């Protein structure tokens, strides 16, 4: 995802985020001239806020802009930017305090109304919420969002479920919105105790979508379980799990079903219902690659239902995607240990820690999860992956062995675990075991290009099984003809076989595809030398050095630059 400054996007006349297109709000003249210390401080805060905004440090961006706009109360653009950044950062109470004067001011005014509406619902003031909804424009996203929020506000006010359901009829008329309308109808009917009608609404919602949202499935399964329909609930979950086999939420629901834990509706109040609307909208925008907009709606959902872990997880996911790993870690860690999302949240914490180059902290997280579920291979698998990235090969081997001891023989990911194990073993100089692991993986995935390439290259680099290695790598090139690493492998196996002119041809192509890879440039230099192109060989070796190959490899390459390559057998003894 591109990390560009937040930009103001009219959410189909529903909400916007602050951004570069708002322009640089004109500060007072003394700011630009730096006539006094206060002005200089004000302008410095503005610049600091814009920088924080650029890197999605939304909390600090909001704080800096609040400082500036507090000293420039008549600057409308500054007030708008401050409000939107404050909402984006999740400071919804403070955003509500800023929103009043902005209502009715174009797209930002719509965003202000939505923040105030959420605040009204959180306080149980449905009359105020309904008045704001009546004042909103009826075009764009409000054609969907307005009626659904109005339905929950009416129900919360006590107007009854039928009055609420009537608000959903215009939504059904919108193309592709039937699932949303039926799901909301089901939630309302379930809350009102009209189970049979709720079930029908949920089933119609699921039938209208090829990929029903998990929250819909969860609501439907909860209703079925409370009606004593355990088998139907199990079928619904299994059907969803077949299409989403890595869903931790589905696995948790299946465990609850097997344990016969008590089922409760996912919505327990009108405020919960409005939170579901904001959560669904947040997810929709995130899937449409508008994470900043999704962030505001996610925070609105949490303002109405602070314990809504699925919304908190989404906010963490968005922050992670925006490169705010520290904020994402804090958000993921706030998910309760009893939540079905706790497991995956802590996995995401480990991943974020690794990206922050805090590998040892990530190891602690993964080992904690491995201890928490003594039969689950995934945390040890991820620990092995982390150790491979860190080039801690022996530790990777230990982690993968632990994962292999836990994994089921019929698990579809078993081959990948053998593949990863083979790489770690090969890098830790345990070739015989590495070869066995790679061959085991190949038995399961004989057409996997990277597996074919890795084993074929390993053989070629040691001068082993050259005919089979060549056939495997040629097949890998057929499958991935523009992958420079695989093309390099073909050139290298030809080099090892003494077919130097053909090796040059493929290695030149590999350098075209991966021009800055030091190993590929080094290989091409070797091949040039063997066909008598000594000046070009030294040039390629110099290029390899410039791209950084490592201390030992650098010493080898410098020796080749100075002395060239000797006989063919000498060349085959090293890189």
Secondary structure, DSSP 8 states (H G I E B T S, - for coil): -----------SSS-----GGG------HHHHHT-SHHHHHHHHHHHHHHHHHHTT-HHHHHHHHHHHHHH-TT-HHHHHHHHHHHHHTT-HHHHHHHHGGGTTSHHHHHHHHHHHHHHHHHTT-HHHHHHHHHHS-SSTTHHHHHHHHHHHHHHHHT--HHHHHHTTHHHHTSTT-HHHHHHHHHHHHHHTT-HHHHHHHHHHHHHT-TT--HHHHHHHHHHHHHTT-HHHHHHHHHHHHHH-TT-HHHHHHHHHHHHT-----S--SHHHHHHHHHHHHHHHHHHTT-HHHHHHHHHHHHHH-TT-HHHHHHHHHHHHHTT-HHHHHHHHHTS-TTSTTHHHHHHHHHHHHHHTT-HHHHHHHHHHHHHHSTT--HHHHHHHHHHHHTT-HHHHHHHHHHHHHHS-TT-TTHHHHHHHHHHHHHHTT-HHHHHHHHHHHHHH-TT-HHHHHHHHHHHHHTT-SHHHHHHHHHHHHHH-TT-HHHHHHHHHHHHHTT-HHHHHHHHHHHHHHSTT-HHHHHHHHHHHHHTT-HHHHHHHHHHHHHT---HHHHHHHHHHHHH---SHHHHTT--
